[in-house]
Amino acid sequence: MSETGGVREVKSAARTVELLELLAARGDRPARLQELADELEVPRSSMYALLQTLISRGWVRTDVTGSLYGIGIHALLTGTSYLDSDPLVRVVRPYLDEASDALGETIHLGRLDGRDVAYLATRESHEYLRTISRVGRRLPAHAGALGKALLAERPEAELAEGPYEALTPNTHTTRDLLAADLAEVRARGYSVDREEGVLGIVGFGFALRYDIPAQDAISCSVPVARLSAGHEERIVAVMREIRAKIEATVPGGGGSVHWRR
């Protein structure tokens, strides 16, 4: 049994969390009992009992045949509660609106979560929709503007060894390539994702330094077809101004409650 912070991990709780994370990661692909038992290396009978418990409490749902399983509505309700209770998200939201109004492009707020970035808020452009960036979605930090802005705030020694997952042909898949890009981010003061996460989309990311190292970042995403040199300059200028306003508003160290994010 593993230990966390000097306390022995509760095996049944860990198994429950692993199951919910597995179902959440599958998205719109429901799973069968045997698939889940095999993936988590749990006896079929134990997995069935766990699933039935979670179904009764709304954390897992099943189809009319009782043979397919997916994430339940209580996961959504809990996720919404996380956003509603986070003081930093509340502070940043109006500035996302301001950036969206000024630029007419899609604006994001994301938070580093391990090697991924979780989207906490999004203001979609009226010109195009990107379902990949919906609130609650996680994307690899190495492959997008938000993630690269946050990775650049950390020592190079903390970078994971590659190879990294390639989301597009432009994704940095080696540690050396990513490290070189992050060095440019530090020198420039913001990150640029040129179709590394999504083909046809360029992103500009700005770390929010109310935490050290930064945990949150904002970004602006633009279709390549609409990105002229002049528009890029305006995006950078507006997003720098928005970052400065946010950092001036948020007290040092983040919110009043110092959560371990």
C-alpha positions in Angstrom: 0.0 0.0 0.0 1.4 3.4 -1.0 1.8 6.3 1.3 0.7 10.0 0.8 2.2 12.6 3.0 3.2 10.0 5.6 -0.4 8.5 5.7 -1.1 5.1 4.3 -3.3 5.2 1.2 -6.8 3.7 1.6 -7.0 1.1 -1.1 -10.8 1.2 -1.6 -10.8 5.0 -1.9 -7.9 4.9 -4.4 -9.7 2.3 -6.4 -12.9 4.4 -6.5 -11.0 7.4 -7.7 -9.1 5.4 -10.3 -12.4 4.1 -11.7 -14.0 7.5 -11.9 -10.9 9.0 -13.6 -10.9 6.1 -16.1 -14.5 6.6 -16.9 -14.1 10.4 -17.2 -11.1 9.9 -19.6 -13.2 7.8 -21.9 -15.6 10.7 -22.6 -18.4 9.5 -24.9 -17.0 5.9 -25.1 -18.9 3.8 -22.5 -17.0 0.8 -21.0 -18.0 -2.7 -20.2 -17.5 -4.4 -16.9 -14.7 -6.6 -18.1 -12.8 -3.7 -19.7 -12.8 -1.8 -16.4 -11.8 -4.9 -14.4 -8.9 -5.6 -16.7 -7.8 -2.0 -16.9 -7.6 -1.5 -13.1 -6.6 -5.2 -12.4 -9.6 -5.7 -10.1 -11.6 -9.0 -9.9 -14.8 -8.8 -11.9 -17.0 -9.3 -8.9 -15.3 -6.5 -6.9 -15.6 -4.2 -9.9 -19.3 -5.0 -10.3 -20.0 -4.2 -6.6 -18.1 -0.9 -6.8 -20.0 0.1 -10.0 -23.3 -0.7 -8.4 -22.4 1.4 -5.3 -21.4 4.4 -7.5 -24.5 4.0 -9.7 -26.8 4.2 -6.7 -25.1 7.5 -5.6 -25.1 9.1 -9.1 -21.3 9.0 -9.7 -21.6 6.3 -12.5 -24.4 5.7 -14.9 -25.4 2.6 -16.9 -27.4 2.0 -20.0 -30.8 0.2 -20.1 -29.2 -3.2 -20.5 -26.9 -2.7 -17.5 -23.9 -3.7 -19.5 -22.3 -0.3 -20.4 -20.9 2.2 -17.9 -20.1 5.9 -18.0 -19.4 8.8 -15.7 -22.4 10.1 -13.8 -24.0 13.4 -13.2 -22.6 13.9 -9.7 -19.2 14.3 -11.3 -20.5 17.3 -13.1 -22.1 18.7 -10.0 -18.9 18.3 -8.0 -16.8 19.9 -10.8 -19.2 22.9 -10.9 -18.8 23.3 -7.2 -15.1 23.4 -7.6 -15.3 26.3 -10.0 -17.9 28.1 -8.0 -15.9 27.9 -4.8 -12.6 29.0 -6.3 -12.0 32.7 -5.5 -9.4 33.0 -8.3 -11.8 31.8 -11.0 -14.3 34.3 -9.8 -11.8 37.1 -10.0 -10.5 36.2 -13.4 -13.8 35.7 -15.2 -14.7 39.4 -15.8 -11.2 39.9 -17.3 -11.8 37.0 -19.7 -15.0 38.9 -20.8 -12.9 42.1 -21.3 -10.3 40.3 -23.4 -13.0 38.6 -25.5 -14.8 41.8 -26.1 -11.6 43.6 -27.1 -10.3 40.9 -29.4 -13.3 38.9 -30.6 -11.3 35.7 -30.2 -11.6 32.7 -27.8 -10.1 33.3 -24.4 -9.2 30.6 -21.8 -8.2 30.2 -18.2 -6.3 27.1 -17.4 -4.6 25.5 -14.4 -1.7 23.1 -14.3 -2.6 19.7 -13.1 0.4 17.4 -13.1 1.5 17.1 -16.8 -1.8 18.4 -18.1 -3.7 21.7 -18.1 -7.3 21.8 -17.0 -9.6 24.4 -18.6 -11.4 26.3 -15.9 -13.2 29.0 -17.9 -13.6 29.8 -21.6 -15.1 32.6 -23.6 -15.8 31.4 -27.1 -15.4 33.5 -30.2 -18.6 34.1 -32.1 -16.7 33.3 -35.3 -15.9 29.7 -34.5 -16.4 27.0 -31.8 -13.8 24.7 -30.3 -15.3 21.9 -28.3 -11.8 20.7 -27.5 -11.4 23.6 -25.1 -14.6 23.2 -23.1 -14.5 23.8 -19.4 -13.2 20.7 -17.6 -11.2 19.4 -20.5 -7.6 18.4 -19.9 -4.8 18.7 -22.5 -1.1 17.9 -22.3 0.8 20.9 -21.0 3.6 20.5 -23.6 1.2 20.9 -26.5 -0.6 24.2 -25.9 -0.2 27.9 -25.1 -1.5 27.6 -21.6 0.7 24.7 -20.7 3.8 26.1 -22.2 3.3 29.4 -20.4 3.2 27.5 -17.1 6.0 25.0 -17.8 8.3 28.0 -18.6 7.8 29.2 -15.0 9.5 26.1 -13.7 13.1 25.0 -13.8 14.1 23.0 -16.9 15.2 20.2 -14.6 11.5 19.6 -13.7 10.6 18.7 -17.4 9.5 15.1 -17.8 11.6 12.9 -20.1 10.2 12.4 -23.6 9.0 11.3 -25.9 5.8 13.4 -25.5 2.5 12.7 -27.1 2.0 14.3 -30.6 -1.4 15.9 -31.0 -0.5 17.4 -34.4 2.6 17.1 -36.7 3.8 20.4 -35.0 3.8 19.2 -31.4 7.2 19.2 -29.6 7.7 15.5 -28.8 11.2 15.6 -27.4 12.6 17.2 -24.2 15.2 19.2 -26.1 12.7 20.7 -28.5 10.3 21.6 -25.7 13.2 23.0 -23.5 14.3 25.3 -26.4 10.8 26.5 -26.9 10.4 27.3 -23.2 13.6 29.2 -23.2 12.1 31.5 -25.8 8.9 31.8 -23.8 10.9 33.1 -20.8 12.7 35.6 -23.0 9.6 36.7 -24.7 7.3 36.8 -21.7 4.5 34.7 -23.2 4.1 31.4 -25.1 3.0 30.8 -28.7 1.4 27.6 -29.8 1.5 27.4 -33.6 -0.9 24.6 -34.4 0.8 22.3 -31.8 -2.3 21.4 -30.0 -5.0 21.8 -32.8 -4.4 22.2 -36.5 -5.5 25.5 -37.8 -5.3 27.2 -34.4 -2.6 29.5 -33.0 -2.6 30.3 -29.2 -0.9 32.9 -27.1 -0.4 32.0 -23.4 0.3 34.2 -20.4 1.2 32.9 -16.9 -0.6 34.5 -14.0 2.1 35.1 -11.4 -0.1 35.5 -8.3 1.4 32.1 -7.3 5.1 31.2 -7.4 5.5 29.2 -9.5 2.4 30.1 -11.5 -0.4 27.6 -11.5 -2.8 29.4 -13.7 -2.6 31.0 -17.1 -4.8 32.8 -19.7 -4.6 32.4 -23.4 -6.1 33.7 -26.7 -6.8 31.2 -29.5 -7.1 32.4 -33.1 -7.7 30.5 -36.4 -4.6 30.7 -38.6 -6.7 32.2 -41.4 -7.5 35.3 -39.3 -4.0 35.8 -37.9 -2.2 38.7 -39.5 1.0 40.3 -38.1 -1.1 43.3 -36.9 -3.7 41.2 -35.2 -1.0 39.2 -33.4 0.5 42.4 -32.1 -2.8 43.5 -30.8 -3.5 40.2 -29.2 -0.2 40.3 -27.3 -0.8 43.9 -26.2 -4.3 43.2 -25.0 -3.5 40.0 -23.2 -0.5 41.6 -21.5 -2.7 44.3 -20.2 -5.4 41.8 -19.0 -2.7 39.8 -17.2 -1.4 42.9 -15.5 -5.0 43.8 -14.3 -5.6 40.3 -13.0 -2.3 40.2 -11.1 -3.0 43.6 -9.6 -6.4 42.5 -8.5 -5.4 39.2 -6.9 -3.6 39.4 -3.6 -0.2 37.8 -3.3 -0.3 34.1 -2.9 -3.7 33.8 -4.6 -7.0 33.7 -2.8 -7.9 34.1 0.9 -7.7 30.3 1.3 -4.3 29.0 0.3 -5.4 25.8 -1.5 -2.8 23.3 -2.6 -3.6 23.5 -6.3 
